[in-house]
Amino acid sequence: MSRSLASPQSDLLTLEAYAARAGAALACAYSSSAEYDAAVIAERRAAGIYGPKRRRKQMLVTAAGIAAGLAVIVFFIV
């Protein structure tokens, strides 16, 4: 059951390589939780989870109001 001296050294190199890969797998691509949250929210917005933006809806309501006001003015002029 004797092992050569090269075997423990190669085992050590293998172990170091595995440790380096494990460390890379556990590393986080984000530097803070705020950065991670911003990325999650941006991805969800791109997927359409949060629905249409409220600005568009507000702009449509404003345009409809202006159109209705112009229609009333044209009605009274004619």
KAFENSUL-V937846 format. One record per helix or strand. SS is the DSSP state (2 for helix, 1 for strand). FROM is the first residue (numbers start at 0). LEN is the number of residues. Records with the same first field share a line. If there is no record, write none. Layout:
BEGIN
SS: FROM-LEN, FROM-LEN
END
This chain:
BEGIN
2: 4-22, 32-15, 53-24
END
